[in-house]
Amino acid sequence: MNVTLQKTSLVDYPKKIAAVIFFIGCNLRCPWCHNHELATGEVKDVLSLDQALAHIRKRRAVLGGVVLSGGEPTLYTGLTDIIATVKAMGLPVKLDTNGVNPAALEAVLQEPPPDYIALDLKFAPDRYDGLLLHPAHEAGLASVGSALKQSAALIHESGVAHEFRTLALPNMDEADVDALAPLVDEAPWLFRVFKAGHCLDPRWNTFADSSVKDVEKLVRRARELGKNAEGGSFGGEGN
């Protein structure tokens, strides 16, 4: 298996210096994706998973954790073994996921589970269909909404520390927050500004960046709904 490796990140794992393993391939095609080379498999400068893990093993004394990101990590059946390998090095593991593969996520949450999970929430679940690489029925899903609901419940019931992450997209409004809120528990719900540039769909590069005020509006609505929402930055550019 080939991956890419960011040897050091200060933003992808809360309060930790981390290495980030990026898995190639994704089951979504978000037009605003900044990591689209990973999503489509066109990424360069790859190395084998064994090489990435060997590098992490050599640097484990200076790392505070390892992030499994992408792309979409849950597409890989060997993810549980990777988590076990990293944890055996004495390093905690954070998983970034879009939540559209609940069956795989359920397997990942078995022993040993990751230590932290970030679940990306794009916009209202009924708007996801246009993002799917393959139709829901071909992916074995009744609907994306049911998949997201199941993934959110699995994460909550697992007891693993987690957060929810949402990009303040140009075509997003408070109705999307209302639709997503039932998926969100008491964990932090982080909203971040959208920045045009290097998007999968070049048309998105012509859109204006969202502003702090755009983020604040969504945060305010989420808080009105009783959620632990806040604005700011979070790691990863594939949201």
Backbone bond lengths (Angstrom), bond angles and torsions (degrees), N, CA, C in turn:
res aa  C-N    CA-C-N  psi(-1)  N-CA   C-N-CA  omega(-1)  CA-C   N-CA-C  phi
1 M - - - 1.447 - - 1.528 110.12 -
2 N 1.331 116.52 131.13 1.460 121.15 176.03 1.527 110.84 -98.56
3 V 1.324 115.71 144.13 1.459 123.41 179.52 1.520 107.54 -140.75
4 T 1.319 116.60 176.26 1.455 120.50 165.52 1.518 107.77 -118.00
5 L 1.312 115.77 157.84 1.458 120.57 -173.91 1.513 110.50 -132.57
6 Q 1.313 116.09 126.26 1.459 121.50 167.10 1.523 106.17 -98.62
7 K 1.322 115.60 114.55 1.459 119.29 -169.90 1.522 113.22 -68.61
8 T 1.334 116.27 -31.31 1.461 119.64 -178.27 1.515 109.92 -144.24
9 S 1.318 116.71 129.19 1.455 122.82 174.36 1.519 109.21 -136.65
10 L 1.324 115.19 138.53 1.463 120.79 176.94 1.522 111.61 -104.60
11 V 1.347 117.85 -0.69 1.466 119.83 -172.55 1.526 114.19 -123.11
12 D 1.313 119.02 -10.25 1.461 120.24 -173.27 1.522 114.53 -88.14
13 Y 1.306 117.65 -22.67 1.465 121.45 178.35 1.518 106.83 -125.51
14 P 1.333 118.70 115.53 1.463 120.70 -175.00 1.527 113.34 -51.25
15 K 1.340 114.47 123.73 1.468 123.12 174.13 1.532 113.38 64.04
16 K 1.343 116.71 22.76 1.457 119.48 179.20 1.523 110.76 -136.46
17 I 1.327 115.59 146.78 1.459 121.40 167.23 1.526 106.55 -83.23
18 A 1.312 115.81 122.89 1.469 118.29 -171.59 1.511 112.05 -132.26
19 A 1.308 114.89 155.87 1.464 122.23 163.63 1.520 107.23 -96.74
20 V 1.329 116.37 147.49 1.470 120.16 -178.06 1.526 109.26 -121.69
21 I 1.327 115.75 121.80 1.461 121.52 172.56 1.524 107.38 -96.03
22 F 1.333 115.77 120.69 1.458 121.30 178.68 1.528 109.61 -101.41
23 F 1.322 116.21 120.17 1.461 121.84 178.74 1.529 109.43 -87.33
24 I 1.308 115.62 145.25 1.459 121.90 -175.30 1.526 110.02 -93.48
25 G 1.333 115.76 131.85 1.455 122.05 179.95 1.512 111.90 106.77
26 C 1.335 116.04 145.96 1.461 121.49 179.79 1.524 108.59 -151.36
27 N 1.330 116.08 150.16 1.465 120.88 178.23 1.528 112.23 -91.24
28 L 1.347 116.83 2.74 1.460 121.77 174.87 1.521 109.68 -120.29
29 R 1.316 115.20 158.14 1.461 122.03 173.93 1.535 108.05 -129.46
30 C 1.312 115.49 71.70 1.465 120.77 179.92 1.528 108.37 -70.37
31 P 1.318 119.46 123.77 1.472 120.57 -174.78 1.519 113.97 -64.59
32 W 1.328 117.09 -21.15 1.468 121.27 179.64 1.525 113.01 -90.80
33 C 1.320 118.12 0.99 1.467 121.94 -173.12 1.523 111.73 -58.95
34 H 1.329 115.81 128.68 1.466 121.68 176.61 1.527 111.76 -90.09
35 N 1.318 116.69 -14.00 1.468 121.48 178.96 1.524 110.42 -103.91
36 H 1.343 117.14 35.55 1.457 118.77 -169.76 1.521 113.28 -68.22
37 E 1.340 119.16 -22.68 1.466 118.98 174.68 1.527 110.74 -63.11
38 L 1.327 115.90 -35.38 1.457 119.85 175.36 1.527 110.59 -69.40
39 A 1.316 117.05 -43.73 1.464 120.84 -177.57 1.519 111.73 -62.18
40 T 1.333 116.78 -39.72 1.462 120.81 -175.04 1.529 113.84 -94.28
41 G 1.338 116.65 -5.87 1.457 119.76 179.97 1.512 114.56 82.79
42 E 1.330 117.43 14.80 1.467 121.11 -178.13 1.529 111.93 -96.41
43 V 1.308 117.36 10.59 1.458 121.01 -176.60 1.529 111.04 -68.46
44 K 1.327 115.29 147.55 1.459 121.65 176.41 1.533 109.30 -109.41
45 D 1.324 115.66 -179.08 1.476 120.95 177.43 1.523 111.41 56.69
46 V 1.326 115.85 45.92 1.460 119.85 178.26 1.528 110.16 -86.89
47 L 1.309 114.38 161.82 1.459 121.22 171.52 1.513 107.57 -142.44
48 S 1.298 116.47 166.65 1.457 118.25 -179.50 1.523 109.65 -74.59
49 L 1.327 115.12 156.05 1.460 119.80 176.62 1.522 110.52 -58.28
50 D 1.323 117.40 -39.51 1.464 120.61 179.35 1.533 111.12 -61.94
51 Q 1.324 117.11 -38.86 1.470 119.96 177.43 1.520 111.04 -65.83
52 A 1.336 116.76 -40.99 1.463 120.46 178.76 1.520 110.89 -62.81
53 L 1.320 116.48 -44.29 1.469 120.05 -179.58 1.525 111.12 -67.77
54 A 1.317 116.98 -35.25 1.471 119.95 177.50 1.524 110.51 -64.34
55 H 1.332 116.73 -40.62 1.460 119.92 177.96 1.527 110.56 -64.18
56 I 1.318 117.02 -42.77 1.463 120.53 178.96 1.523 110.42 -63.72
57 R 1.319 116.40 -39.84 1.469 119.71 179.86 1.533 110.81 -61.65
58 K 1.321 116.98 -39.52 1.465 120.37 179.53 1.522 111.50 -68.07
59 R 1.335 117.60 -28.96 1.467 121.05 -175.13 1.531 112.12 -105.49
60 R 1.319 117.66 12.27 1.456 119.45 -173.09 1.528 113.00 -61.60
61 A 1.340 117.27 -25.67 1.468 119.60 -178.79 1.527 112.14 -69.78
62 V 1.343 117.25 -24.05 1.465 119.53 -178.04 1.526 112.20 -106.47
63 L 1.323 117.85 -3.97 1.459 121.44 179.36 1.527 110.53 -96.52
64 G 1.332 113.95 148.09 1.460 118.90 176.89 1.520 112.54 -101.74
65 G 1.332 116.76 -9.63 1.453 120.15 -179.64 1.515 111.61 175.79
66 V 1.319 115.34 175.49 1.461 122.48 179.04 1.524 108.12 -131.32
67 V 1.336 115.89 134.69 1.461 122.44 178.14 1.519 109.10 -106.44
68 L 1.320 116.43 133.21 1.459 123.01 174.30 1.515 106.99 -105.17
69 S 1.327 116.01 110.90 1.457 121.21 -173.18 1.523 109.43 -133.04
70 G 1.329 116.11 -164.46 1.452 117.31 -178.80 1.509 112.42 -172.11
71 G 1.360 113.46 -149.70 1.441 127.93 16.08 1.524 113.08 51.76
72 E 1.321 115.24 -163.05 1.460 121.52 177.63 1.523 109.42 -131.91
73 P 1.349 117.10 106.84 1.466 120.99 -174.82 1.522 114.70 -61.05
74 T 1.354 117.57 -31.31 1.468 118.37 -174.46 1.520 113.35 -71.06
75 L 1.319 118.47 -2.60 1.461 120.63 174.79 1.524 111.80 -74.13
76 Y 1.344 116.81 -11.74 1.464 121.18 -175.08 1.518 110.24 -100.54
77 T 1.346 115.72 122.82 1.460 120.50 -175.87 1.522 112.39 -68.42
78 G 1.327 117.64 -21.78 1.456 120.26 -178.75 1.514 114.20 -89.73
79 L 1.332 117.41 15.69 1.465 119.74 -174.75 1.525 112.66 -63.67
80 T 1.329 117.45 -36.12 1.461 119.73 179.91 1.526 110.91 -63.38
81 D 1.326 117.05 -37.32 1.463 120.17 177.93 1.528 111.07 -67.14
82 I 1.337 116.42 -37.48 1.463 119.84 178.68 1.525 110.20 -64.66
83 I 1.331 116.46 -43.44 1.463 120.03 178.21 1.523 110.16 -60.65
84 A 1.324 116.82 -44.63 1.464 120.28 179.85 1.522 111.34 -62.65
85 T 1.327 117.18 -39.17 1.460 121.29 179.97 1.524 111.25 -63.97
86 V 1.326 116.60 -45.62 1.467 120.08 -179.25 1.523 110.76 -67.30
87 K 1.317 117.34 -42.60 1.464 120.08 179.89 1.529 111.13 -65.17
88 A 1.340 116.99 -30.20 1.464 120.16 176.51 1.521 111.54 -67.63
89 M 1.341 116.98 -20.36 1.467 121.18 174.34 1.525 111.44 -78.84
90 G 1.320 117.29 -5.31 1.456 120.97 -178.11 1.515 113.57 88.21
91 L 1.351 117.13 16.66 1.457 121.29 -177.36 1.525 110.41 -112.81
92 P 1.331 117.88 135.59 1.462 120.32 174.32 1.520 111.03 -72.04
93 V 1.324 115.77 156.96 1.458 122.43 -175.32 1.527 110.16 -122.11
94 K 1.322 116.02 132.47 1.460 122.20 172.42 1.523 108.13 -111.53
95 L 1.324 115.87 136.98 1.457 122.08 178.79 1.522 109.79 -112.98
96 D 1.320 117.22 127.06 1.462 123.02 171.01 1.517 107.90 -99.41
97 T 1.340 117.65 129.32 1.459 119.89 -178.18 1.521 110.96 -146.98
98 N 1.346 115.30 151.98 1.459 119.48 175.44 1.522 112.52 -89.66
99 G 1.329 117.89 -5.79 1.458 121.30 174.07 1.515 115.81 76.12
100 V 1.338 118.37 9.66 1.461 120.79 -176.33 1.521 112.14 -91.11
101 N 1.325 116.97 4.13 1.468 121.45 -178.46 1.530 108.75 -129.36
102 P 1.336 117.76 66.44 1.473 120.27 -172.61 1.516 114.49 -62.86
103 A 1.324 118.62 -32.15 1.461 119.73 179.71 1.528 110.86 -62.55
104 A 1.337 115.16 -43.53 1.463 118.94 177.90 1.519 110.81 -68.21
105 L 1.325 116.92 -39.36 1.461 120.07 179.18 1.520 110.83 -61.66
106 E 1.321 116.84 -39.55 1.467 120.30 178.39 1.520 110.89 -60.23
107 A 1.334 116.83 -40.22 1.465 120.20 177.92 1.519 111.20 -66.23
108 V 1.325 116.24 -39.79 1.462 120.92 -179.58 1.532 111.55 -64.31
109 L 1.325 116.47 -30.62 1.461 120.49 -177.21 1.525 112.85 -79.98
110 Q 1.333 117.04 -1.31 1.453 119.94 172.68 1.532 108.38 -76.01
111 E 1.303 117.10 172.17 1.463 121.00 -179.01 1.525 112.04 -65.71
112 P 1.339 118.29 135.00 1.463 125.15 -9.22 1.531 110.45 -86.92
113 P 1.318 119.22 128.83 1.459 120.60 -179.00 1.523 110.91 -77.60
114 P 1.328 117.75 164.59 1.467 119.29 171.42 1.527 109.39 -65.25
115 D 1.300 116.41 164.39 1.461 121.32 -178.95 1.525 112.65 -91.24
116 Y 1.330 116.30 -16.85 1.463 120.79 -177.44 1.523 107.28 -156.20
117 I 1.328 116.82 144.06 1.457 121.72 179.42 1.527 109.40 -132.64
118 A 1.323 116.11 136.83 1.464 122.05 170.70 1.522 107.37 -113.42
119 L 1.330 116.66 119.87 1.458 122.11 179.33 1.521 109.10 -104.61
120 D 1.314 116.35 117.68 1.458 121.27 178.78 1.526 110.06 -79.94
121 L 1.320 115.81 131.06 1.456 122.50 174.56 1.519 107.17 -119.83
122 K 1.316 116.71 116.14 1.469 121.31 -170.69 1.523 111.84 -79.85
123 F 1.320 115.52 -63.74 1.457 123.76 177.27 1.516 106.95 -162.93
124 A 1.322 119.10 -168.18 1.462 121.32 -175.52 1.528 110.66 -48.59
125 P 1.334 118.39 133.48 1.467 120.96 -176.44 1.521 114.36 -54.11
126 D 1.338 117.91 -32.28 1.463 118.46 -178.28 1.523 112.69 -73.86
127 R 1.337 116.86 -2.64 1.464 120.79 176.25 1.534 112.02 -98.52
128 Y 1.323 117.21 -1.96 1.468 121.57 -175.87 1.522 113.80 -73.31
129 D 1.332 117.35 -24.08 1.459 118.92 -171.29 1.524 112.11 -54.80
130 G 1.323 117.58 -35.58 1.457 120.64 179.61 1.514 113.55 -72.12
131 L 1.330 117.07 -9.71 1.463 121.02 179.98 1.519 112.71 -93.78
132 L 1.322 117.39 -18.55 1.459 120.78 -174.32 1.524 111.27 -67.35
133 L 1.320 115.67 135.23 1.462 121.00 175.46 1.528 110.22 -65.22
134 H 1.334 116.61 -37.94 1.458 122.65 177.34 1.528 108.19 -128.18
135 P 1.319 118.95 150.82 1.468 120.79 178.18 1.525 111.58 -53.98
136 A 1.321 115.81 150.98 1.460 121.05 -174.73 1.530 111.72 -54.22
137 H 1.334 118.26 -42.45 1.463 119.37 -176.31 1.524 111.40 -66.72
138 E 1.342 117.15 -31.92 1.459 120.07 177.41 1.526 111.32 -70.90
139 A 1.335 116.30 -27.22 1.459 120.84 178.43 1.512 112.01 -88.29
140 G 1.339 116.75 4.70 1.463 120.46 179.02 1.514 113.89 75.50
141 L 1.344 116.43 24.94 1.461 121.25 -178.25 1.517 110.65 -111.07
142 A 1.331 115.96 137.74 1.458 118.93 172.38 1.519 109.31 -67.14
143 S 1.313 115.73 -41.67 1.461 122.80 175.28 1.515 107.27 -166.18
144 V 1.327 116.74 160.35 1.462 119.42 176.84 1.514 110.03 -67.08
145 G 1.333 116.33 -36.42 1.463 119.03 179.46 1.514 112.36 -59.14
146 S 1.335 116.90 -43.87 1.467 119.85 178.99 1.520 111.20 -67.00
147 A 1.348 117.18 -35.23 1.467 120.69 178.24 1.523 110.77 -65.09
148 L 1.325 116.55 -45.91 1.461 119.96 179.30 1.527 111.08 -63.04
149 K 1.326 116.35 -42.51 1.463 120.18 179.49 1.522 110.50 -61.02
150 Q 1.331 116.73 -42.47 1.461 120.64 179.75 1.526 110.85 -66.03
151 S 1.332 117.21 -42.67 1.468 120.11 -179.84 1.523 110.98 -63.84
152 A 1.334 116.86 -44.15 1.456 120.33 179.61 1.527 110.69 -61.50
153 A 1.334 116.98 -41.22 1.464 120.44 179.13 1.526 111.24 -66.09
154 L 1.327 116.96 -40.95 1.463 120.63 178.75 1.528 111.16 -60.45
155 I 1.326 116.04 -43.92 1.465 120.15 -179.57 1.523 110.46 -64.59
156 H 1.331 116.11 -44.97 1.466 119.97 -179.68 1.523 110.75 -61.62
157 E 1.329 116.73 -46.05 1.464 120.90 -176.34 1.524 112.47 -71.23
158 S 1.336 117.20 -21.48 1.466 120.20 -177.93 1.521 112.82 -70.85
159 G 1.328 116.41 -25.20 1.457 119.91 -175.78 1.514 113.88 80.09
160 V 1.339 117.77 1.44 1.466 121.80 177.92 1.530 109.07 -73.51
161 A 1.319 116.73 136.04 1.458 120.87 176.79 1.522 109.39 -58.04
162 H 1.335 117.13 141.02 1.454 118.73 -174.58 1.518 111.58 -157.47
163 E 1.332 114.15 170.02 1.458 122.26 175.19 1.520 108.26 -146.34
164 F 1.318 115.21 161.55 1.457 122.26 174.47 1.524 107.77 -113.72
165 R 1.349 117.12 145.01 1.465 120.41 -174.29 1.529 109.69 -133.71
166 T 1.310 115.72 132.57 1.460 120.47 -178.86 1.522 109.50 -138.85
167 L 1.313 115.69 133.52 1.449 122.59 176.42 1.531 108.73 -89.80
168 A 1.324 116.46 134.41 1.469 121.11 178.13 1.523 108.69 -78.72
169 L 1.327 115.79 81.34 1.461 122.03 -175.01 1.527 111.02 -72.30
170 P 1.340 117.35 155.49 1.463 120.24 179.85 1.529 113.71 -59.57
171 N 1.343 117.43 -28.95 1.460 120.67 -177.49 1.525 111.85 -103.63
172 M 1.331 117.05 25.16 1.457 121.96 -179.16 1.524 109.88 -110.06
173 D 1.338 116.01 143.64 1.456 118.96 177.16 1.523 110.04 -142.59
174 E 1.330 115.67 -170.92 1.459 119.67 -174.91 1.529 112.72 -64.94
175 A 1.335 117.51 -25.03 1.461 120.01 177.35 1.529 110.92 -62.97
176 D 1.337 117.12 -33.82 1.462 120.20 176.31 1.525 110.79 -66.67
177 V 1.329 116.07 -39.76 1.465 120.09 177.31 1.527 109.85 -61.82
178 D 1.332 116.64 -43.27 1.458 120.82 178.99 1.527 110.74 -59.74
179 A 1.327 116.79 -40.36 1.467 121.07 -177.60 1.522 112.27 -72.57
180 L 1.330 116.58 -32.03 1.463 120.54 -178.86 1.534 112.68 -83.94
181 A 1.310 117.15 -25.86 1.465 121.11 -172.56 1.528 114.23 -53.41
182 P 1.344 120.37 -38.28 1.469 118.87 179.57 1.525 113.77 -62.08
183 L 1.334 117.75 -18.44 1.463 120.75 178.88 1.525 112.28 -82.65
184 V 1.319 116.66 -16.39 1.465 122.03 -169.33 1.520 109.99 -99.06
185 D 1.338 116.29 129.83 1.455 120.69 177.04 1.528 109.61 -97.25
186 E 1.312 117.30 -146.67 1.465 120.46 -175.54 1.527 113.12 -82.31
187 A 1.324 118.07 -3.82 1.468 120.99 -179.62 1.535 110.01 -69.09
188 P 1.340 117.31 161.48 1.469 119.55 179.00 1.525 112.20 -59.23
189 W 1.327 115.33 140.34 1.460 122.97 174.00 1.526 106.23 -117.74
190 L 1.320 116.26 107.09 1.457 122.26 -171.57 1.524 110.64 -99.50
191 F 1.331 115.59 128.74 1.466 121.77 177.06 1.521 108.87 -111.85
192 R 1.337 115.94 138.37 1.462 120.94 -176.79 1.522 109.93 -133.10
193 V 1.323 116.12 152.96 1.466 120.26 178.89 1.530 110.56 -69.92
194 F 1.319 115.03 147.23 1.456 122.47 171.55 1.523 108.75 -87.22
195 K 1.325 116.34 134.60 1.456 121.76 175.94 1.524 109.11 -122.59
196 A 1.314 115.92 123.94 1.455 120.18 178.42 1.530 109.56 -70.04
197 G 1.329 115.32 155.91 1.463 120.48 178.97 1.509 111.15 123.28
198 H 1.320 116.99 129.21 1.465 124.46 177.97 1.533 111.56 59.41
199 C 1.324 116.82 35.84 1.458 120.63 178.39 1.533 110.55 -83.80
200 L 1.307 115.66 153.25 1.464 121.12 177.82 1.524 111.28 -56.04
201 D 1.318 116.52 -47.53 1.456 121.76 175.72 1.530 108.30 -95.22
202 P 1.328 118.76 112.11 1.468 120.96 -176.31 1.525 114.13 -55.07
203 R 1.334 117.73 -24.19 1.457 119.70 178.91 1.520 111.45 -62.11
204 W 1.333 115.75 -28.73 1.464 118.99 179.46 1.527 111.82 -71.04
205 N 1.308 117.41 -18.16 1.465 119.99 176.80 1.522 111.93 -72.56
206 T 1.329 116.73 -13.67 1.465 120.29 178.77 1.523 112.00 -90.42
207 F 1.325 117.55 -9.05 1.458 120.26 -178.94 1.521 110.49 -76.64
208 A 1.307 115.96 151.69 1.459 120.44 175.54 1.524 110.04 -72.39
209 D 1.319 115.93 143.68 1.460 119.84 174.15 1.521 109.19 -60.56
210 S 1.325 116.63 146.18 1.460 118.32 171.33 1.520 108.46 -72.38
211 S 1.301 115.91 159.53 1.460 121.72 -174.99 1.520 110.58 -109.43
212 V 1.317 115.35 170.07 1.466 120.54 174.71 1.529 109.56 -59.22
213 K 1.342 116.75 -35.92 1.459 120.15 178.78 1.524 111.19 -64.87
214 D 1.335 116.96 -36.78 1.464 120.06 176.78 1.526 110.67 -62.10
215 V 1.321 115.56 -43.55 1.464 120.75 178.28 1.522 110.21 -64.31
216 E 1.327 116.54 -45.26 1.462 120.49 -178.07 1.523 111.75 -60.84
217 K 1.339 116.64 -35.95 1.464 120.03 178.76 1.529 110.95 -63.29
218 L 1.335 116.67 -43.41 1.458 120.42 179.47 1.523 111.16 -69.34
219 V 1.322 116.11 -39.83 1.476 120.32 178.06 1.523 109.74 -62.41
220 R 1.309 116.35 -44.17 1.465 120.42 -179.49 1.526 111.20 -60.41
221 R 1.344 116.53 -42.33 1.458 119.44 179.16 1.521 110.92 -66.01
222 A 1.324 117.52 -41.59 1.466 120.39 178.80 1.520 111.22 -62.13
223 R 1.325 116.55 -39.60 1.466 119.80 178.54 1.524 111.48 -67.07
224 E 1.335 116.29 -35.69 1.468 119.85 175.94 1.517 111.09 -60.64
225 L 1.314 115.52 -28.20 1.468 121.35 179.20 1.531 111.86 -89.15
226 G 1.323 116.05 7.03 1.464 120.70 175.68 1.502 115.47 84.71
227 K 1.346 117.37 18.55 1.454 120.61 -177.91 1.526 111.24 -97.10
228 N 1.330 114.61 153.83 1.465 122.08 -179.34 1.522 108.98 -85.26
229 A 1.330 116.06 68.91 1.461 121.43 -172.56 1.513 111.37 -95.39
230 E 1.318 114.81 149.32 1.457 121.16 176.10 1.525 109.43 -155.76
231 G 1.320 115.65 155.09 1.456 120.95 175.68 1.505 110.35 -95.95
232 G 1.313 115.65 165.74 1.463 119.32 178.57 1.498 110.88 144.55
233 S 1.313 115.94 -161.34 1.458 121.12 -176.75 1.513 109.64 -110.47
234 F 1.327 114.91 155.45 1.456 120.80 171.16 1.499 107.91 -147.29
235 G 1.312 115.52 159.19 1.461 120.34 -173.91 1.511 112.24 -72.97
236 G 1.307 114.66 163.19 1.453 121.16 177.97 1.503 111.68 90.19
237 E 1.329 117.42 142.88 1.452 121.01 -178.57 1.516 111.67 -120.70
238 G 1.314 116.72 10.62 1.455 118.34 -176.23 1.505 113.67 -94.47
239 N 1.312 119.40 16.98 1.444 121.48 -173.63 1.497 112.48 -88.40
